[in-house]
Amino acid sequence: MKIDISLTRNTYCKLQQAYARFDVRLRLSSLAAVKDRTSVEEVRSLRFITAVKTPYLPSGKFDLEVYDNLVNTQIANGVEGILVAGSTGEGQLMTWDEQIMLIAHTVNSFGDKVKVIGNAGSNCTKEAINATERGFAVGMDAALHINPYYGKTSMQGLVAHYNSLLPIGPIIVYNVPSRSNQDIPPSVVEILAQNPNFVGIKECVGNERVKLYTDKGIVVWSVDGLSHEAKWDCGAVGVQSVASNLVPGLMRELMIKGKNPTLNSKLIPLFKWLTIEPSPIPLSTALAQLGVIKPVFRLPYVPLSKEQRVGFVNLVKEMGREHFIGENDVQVLEDDDFIIVDRY
């Protein structure tokens, strides 16, 4: 596979424009001057949100040209919200300036077509506040917040952490104990839900928890493998999806066109494959093998094994290439095709 390692003039210009818009917006003294604030109810209505992948150039910098293609593909397939720089988008591998710039670029390029949710989560409350303020300053519609991880806090600390963020704007709580190593229990969520800026929760624990919340009128988004039952049996509003990076049309059908156990069964092998290693490693490998992103990984992420890469090609053939994004034939990339960067 041949890769042009130089920035194209178009990509370079887009980067410069994005940074310029970013700087201008952060200088504004009033959040209201940036954009009419999206209402909490508008965000609560989003049924189909894609946690979009961030693609890279061989240098490890953002490939904004490819990023725009990815987002345009999502919009063309009916996505209602884009989650920027979440764990799927590798916000954890970005500086805060990179993260806020990417949110600003997404708002400026697509904010009139889709709602933009920015990841602003941190295990440091001060950093989370700063990122949330900056994200709203550049126009995002809502912020996604994981609970403080690694240096875990108490239940009272969780409430205090989120109460420091909720006055800033619409907040979606993200409960993913597999990443944070701490469950956000219903006792905490029910307290937070009393705040008017609490939008809802992205819940990864399971559908029993989803049903508990929806019975109390709390808005819930599920994740891919649980999404069909969560939506149609447990009352979730929809999904914040990883798989929709690959098969947005099928995911839209699953979430919007009614209960469909047959389609869900067809998608389950893909959902499982996308979790054979920590996300977004499988997704990044898949998109590279579909030829829609350059095969570049920021460490500590590395591509899947050759056997796992072959497994994806077989999966695409079984499901039908026409359901996946991109125009190239899916192929098994060799180890030497991948570029792994440690300084970016």
C-alpha positions as CSV (number, residue, x, y, z in Angstrom):
1,M,0.0,0.0,0.0
2,K,1.4,3.4,-1.0
3,I,0.9,6.3,1.3
4,D,1.6,9.9,0.6
5,I,3.5,11.0,3.7
6,S,3.2,14.7,3.0
7,L,0.3,17.0,3.9
8,T,-1.7,17.9,0.9
9,R,-2.2,21.6,0.3
10,N,-5.9,21.2,0.9
11,T,-5.5,19.3,4.2
12,Y,-2.9,21.8,5.4
13,C,-5.2,24.7,4.6
14,K,-8.1,23.1,6.4
15,L,-5.9,22.5,9.5
16,Q,-4.9,26.2,9.5
17,Q,-8.5,27.3,9.1
18,A,-9.6,25.1,11.9
19,Y,-7.0,26.3,14.3
20,A,-7.8,29.9,13.3
21,R,-11.5,29.4,14.0
22,F,-10.6,27.7,17.2
23,D,-8.5,30.6,18.4
24,V,-11.1,33.2,17.5
25,R,-13.9,31.4,19.3
26,L,-11.9,30.9,22.5
27,R,-11.4,34.7,22.6
28,L,-15.1,35.4,22.7
29,S,-16.1,36.6,26.1
30,S,-19.7,35.3,26.0
31,L,-20.8,31.8,25.3
32,A,-24.1,33.2,24.1
33,A,-22.3,35.1,21.4
34,V,-21.0,31.9,19.9
35,K,-24.1,30.0,19.2
36,D,-27.7,29.8,20.5
37,R,-27.4,27.0,23.1
38,T,-29.0,23.8,22.0
39,S,-31.8,22.8,24.4
40,V,-31.5,19.7,26.6
41,E,-34.7,18.3,25.0
42,E,-33.1,18.5,21.6
43,V,-30.2,16.4,22.7
44,R,-32.4,14.0,24.5
45,S,-34.2,13.3,21.2
46,L,-31.2,12.0,19.4
47,R,-31.7,8.3,18.5
48,F,-28.7,7.6,16.4
49,I,-25.3,8.9,17.4
50,T,-21.9,7.8,16.0
51,A,-18.8,7.9,18.1
52,V,-16.7,8.9,15.1
53,K,-13.2,7.6,14.5
54,T,-10.3,10.2,14.3
55,P,-8.1,9.3,11.3
56,Y,-4.4,10.2,11.1
57,L,-1.8,11.2,8.6
58,P,1.5,9.2,8.6
59,S,2.9,11.9,10.8
60,G,0.3,11.1,13.4
61,K,-1.4,14.4,12.9
62,F,-5.2,14.6,12.2
63,D,-6.2,13.7,8.6
64,L,-9.0,16.2,8.4
65,E,-9.8,15.5,4.8
66,V,-10.5,11.9,5.6
67,Y,-12.3,12.9,8.9
68,D,-14.6,15.1,6.9
69,N,-15.4,12.2,4.5
70,L,-16.2,10.0,7.5
71,V,-18.6,12.5,9.0
72,N,-20.2,13.2,5.6
73,T,-20.8,9.5,5.2
74,Q,-22.5,9.4,8.6
75,I,-24.7,12.3,7.8
76,A,-25.6,10.8,4.4
77,N,-26.8,7.7,6.2
78,G,-29.0,9.6,8.6
79,V,-26.9,9.9,11.8
80,E,-28.4,12.6,14.1
81,G,-25.4,13.2,16.3
82,I,-21.6,13.0,16.1
83,L,-19.6,12.2,19.3
84,V,-16.2,13.8,18.8
85,A,-13.0,12.6,20.5
86,G,-14.6,10.0,22.7
87,S,-12.8,6.8,23.5
88,T,-13.6,5.6,19.9
89,G,-12.2,8.9,18.5
90,E,-9.1,8.5,20.8
91,G,-9.6,11.7,22.8
92,Q,-7.4,10.0,25.4
93,L,-4.5,10.2,23.0
94,M,-4.9,14.0,22.2
95,T,-3.8,17.1,23.9
96,W,-6.6,19.3,25.0
97,D,-5.9,21.8,22.3
98,E,-6.2,19.0,19.7
99,Q,-9.4,17.8,21.2
100,I,-11.1,21.2,21.3
101,M,-9.8,22.1,17.8
102,L,-11.4,18.9,16.5
103,I,-14.7,19.8,18.2
104,A,-14.5,23.3,16.7
105,H,-13.8,22.0,13.3
106,T,-16.7,19.6,13.5
107,V,-19.1,22.3,14.6
108,N,-17.9,24.7,11.9
109,S,-18.1,22.1,9.2
110,F,-21.2,20.1,10.1
111,G,-23.0,21.9,13.0
112,D,-25.8,22.9,10.7
113,K,-26.5,19.3,9.7
114,V,-25.9,17.3,12.9
115,K,-25.7,17.7,16.6
116,V,-22.1,17.7,17.9
117,I,-21.3,16.1,21.3
118,G,-17.8,16.7,22.5
119,N,-15.9,14.5,24.9
120,A,-14.7,16.7,27.8
121,G,-14.2,14.0,30.4
122,S,-11.2,13.9,32.7
123,N,-10.2,12.3,36.1
124,C,-9.3,15.9,37.1
125,T,-12.3,18.1,37.8
126,K,-10.4,21.3,37.0
127,E,-9.5,19.9,33.6
128,A,-13.0,18.7,33.0
129,I,-14.4,22.1,33.8
130,N,-11.9,23.8,31.5
131,A,-12.6,21.4,28.6
132,T,-16.3,21.7,29.0
133,E,-16.2,25.5,29.0
134,R,-13.9,25.5,25.9
135,G,-16.1,23.0,24.1
136,F,-19.2,25.0,24.6
137,A,-17.3,28.2,23.6
138,V,-16.6,26.6,20.2
139,G,-20.2,25.6,19.8
140,M,-20.7,22.0,20.8
141,D,-24.3,21.0,21.6
142,A,-23.5,18.8,24.6
143,A,-20.6,17.4,26.6
144,L,-20.0,13.7,27.3
145,H,-18.4,13.0,30.7
146,I,-16.9,9.8,32.0
147,N,-16.5,9.6,35.8
148,P,-13.0,10.2,37.3
149,Y,-10.9,7.2,36.6
150,Y,-7.7,5.7,38.0
151,G,-7.7,8.0,41.0
152,K,-11.2,7.0,41.8
153,T,-13.3,9.0,44.2
154,S,-16.2,8.3,46.6
155,M,-19.9,8.4,45.7
156,Q,-20.1,11.9,47.3
157,G,-17.1,12.9,45.2
158,L,-18.8,11.7,42.0
159,V,-21.8,13.9,42.8
160,A,-19.6,16.8,43.6
161,H,-17.6,16.3,40.4
162,Y,-20.7,16.3,38.2
163,N,-22.3,19.1,40.1
164,S,-19.2,21.2,39.1
165,L,-19.9,20.5,35.5
166,L,-23.7,20.6,35.1
167,P,-24.0,24.4,35.5
168,I,-21.9,24.9,32.3
169,G,-24.3,23.3,29.8
170,P,-26.0,20.1,28.7
171,I,-24.1,17.1,30.1
172,I,-24.4,13.4,29.2
173,V,-23.0,11.1,31.9
174,Y,-20.9,8.1,30.5
175,N,-20.9,5.0,32.7
176,V,-18.4,2.5,31.4
177,P,-16.8,0.6,34.3
178,S,-14.6,-1.5,32.0
179,R,-12.7,1.8,31.3
180,S,-13.1,3.8,34.5
181,N,-13.0,0.8,36.9
182,Q,-15.9,2.4,38.8
183,D,-19.6,2.0,38.3
184,I,-21.8,5.1,38.6
185,P,-24.7,3.7,40.6
186,P,-28.3,4.6,40.2
187,S,-28.2,6.4,43.6
188,V,-25.7,8.9,42.0
189,V,-27.5,9.2,38.6
190,E,-30.8,9.9,40.2
191,I,-29.4,12.8,42.2
192,L,-27.7,14.2,39.0
193,A,-30.9,13.8,37.0
194,Q,-32.5,16.5,39.2
195,N,-30.3,19.2,37.5
196,P,-31.9,20.8,34.4
197,N,-28.7,20.5,32.5
198,F,-28.5,16.7,33.0
199,V,-29.3,15.3,29.5
200,G,-29.1,11.5,30.2
201,I,-26.7,8.7,30.5
202,K,-24.7,6.5,28.1
203,E,-25.0,3.2,30.0
204,C,-22.7,0.2,29.4
205,V,-23.6,-2.0,32.4
206,G,-26.6,-3.7,30.9
207,N,-30.2,-3.5,29.9
208,E,-31.5,-4.2,33.4
209,R,-29.9,-0.9,34.4
210,V,-31.3,0.8,31.2
211,K,-34.9,-0.3,32.2
212,L,-34.4,0.9,35.7
213,Y,-33.6,4.4,34.4
214,T,-36.2,4.6,31.7
215,D,-38.9,3.6,34.1
216,K,-37.9,6.7,36.1
217,G,-38.0,8.9,33.1
218,I,-34.2,9.2,32.7
219,V,-32.9,9.3,29.1
220,V,-30.5,6.5,28.2
221,W,-28.3,5.7,25.2
222,S,-27.0,2.2,24.9
223,V,-24.0,0.6,23.1
224,D,-23.9,-1.6,20.1
225,G,-24.3,-5.1,21.5
226,L,-27.1,-4.1,23.8
227,S,-28.7,-1.5,21.6
228,H,-31.6,-3.5,20.0
229,E,-33.1,-4.8,23.2
230,A,-32.3,-1.6,25.0
231,K,-34.2,0.5,22.4
232,W,-37.2,-1.7,21.7
233,D,-37.7,-3.6,24.9
234,C,-36.2,-1.3,27.6
235,G,-37.1,2.2,26.5
236,A,-33.6,3.6,25.6
237,V,-33.8,6.6,23.3
238,G,-31.1,5.1,21.0
239,V,-27.4,4.2,20.7
240,Q,-24.0,5.9,20.7
241,S,-22.5,3.5,18.2
242,V,-19.0,2.3,17.2
243,A,-20.3,-0.1,14.6
244,S,-22.0,2.7,12.7
245,N,-18.6,4.0,11.6
246,L,-18.6,0.8,9.4
247,V,-22.3,0.1,8.7
248,P,-24.2,3.4,9.3
249,G,-27.2,2.4,7.2
250,L,-27.8,-0.9,9.0
251,M,-27.4,0.8,12.4
252,R,-29.9,3.5,11.5
253,E,-32.4,0.8,10.4
254,L,-31.8,-1.0,13.7
255,M,-32.5,2.1,15.8
256,I,-35.2,3.9,13.8
257,K,-37.2,1.5,11.7
258,G,-38.7,-0.7,14.4
259,K,-37.9,-3.9,16.2
260,N,-35.9,-6.2,13.9
261,P,-34.4,-9.3,15.6
262,T,-33.3,-10.6,12.2
263,L,-31.1,-7.6,11.5
264,N,-29.9,-7.6,15.1
265,S,-28.7,-11.2,14.7
266,K,-27.0,-10.3,11.5
267,L,-25.1,-7.5,13.2
268,I,-24.1,-9.4,16.4
269,P,-21.0,-11.0,14.8
270,L,-19.7,-7.6,13.9
271,F,-20.5,-6.2,17.4
272,K,-18.5,-9.1,18.8
273,W,-15.6,-8.7,16.4
274,L,-15.4,-5.0,17.4
275,T,-14.7,-6.0,21.0
276,I,-12.0,-8.7,20.4
277,E,-9.5,-6.1,21.6
278,P,-10.1,-2.8,23.4
279,S,-11.9,-0.3,21.3
280,P,-11.0,1.4,19.0
281,I,-8.2,-1.0,17.9
282,P,-10.6,-3.3,15.9
283,L,-12.4,-0.3,14.3
284,S,-9.2,1.4,13.3
285,T,-8.0,-1.9,11.7
286,A,-11.3,-2.4,9.9
287,L,-11.4,1.1,8.4
288,A,-7.9,0.7,7.2
289,Q,-8.7,-2.6,5.5
290,L,-11.7,-1.0,3.9
291,G,-9.4,1.6,2.4
292,V,-11.2,4.6,4.0
293,I,-8.5,5.7,6.4
294,K,-4.7,5.5,6.2
295,P,-3.4,2.5,8.3
296,V,-1.8,4.8,11.0
297,F,-2.0,4.1,14.7
298,R,-1.0,6.4,17.6
299,L,0.6,4.3,20.3
300,P,-0.3,2.7,22.6
301,Y,-2.7,1.3,20.0
302,V,-1.4,-1.2,17.5
303,P,-3.3,-3.1,14.8
304,L,-5.0,-6.4,15.2
305,S,-3.1,-9.6,14.5
306,K,-3.1,-11.1,11.0
307,E,-5.5,-13.8,12.0
308,Q,-7.9,-11.2,13.3
309,R,-7.5,-9.1,10.2
310,V,-8.4,-12.1,8.1
311,G,-11.5,-12.6,10.3
312,F,-12.7,-9.1,9.4
313,V,-12.4,-9.7,5.7
314,N,-14.4,-12.9,6.0
315,L,-17.0,-11.1,8.1
316,V,-17.4,-8.4,5.5
317,K,-17.9,-11.0,2.8
318,E,-20.5,-12.8,4.9
319,M,-22.5,-9.7,5.7
320,G,-22.1,-8.2,2.2
321,R,-19.5,-5.5,1.2
322,E,-22.4,-3.2,0.1
323,H,-23.3,-2.6,3.7
324,F,-19.9,-1.2,4.7
325,I,-18.6,2.3,3.9
326,G,-16.0,3.0,1.3
327,E,-15.6,2.0,-2.3
328,N,-12.5,-0.2,-2.3
329,D,-12.5,-4.0,-2.0
330,V,-11.8,-5.1,1.6
331,Q,-8.3,-6.5,1.9
332,V,-6.0,-8.1,4.5
333,L,-3.3,-5.7,5.2
334,E,0.2,-7.0,6.0
335,D,2.1,-5.9,9.1
336,D,4.4,-3.7,7.1
337,D,1.4,-1.8,5.7
338,F,0.8,-0.2,9.1
339,I,2.4,2.9,10.4
340,I,2.8,3.2,14.2
341,V,3.7,6.5,15.6
342,D,4.9,7.3,19.1
343,R,5.6,11.0,18.8
344,Y,2.7,13.0,17.5
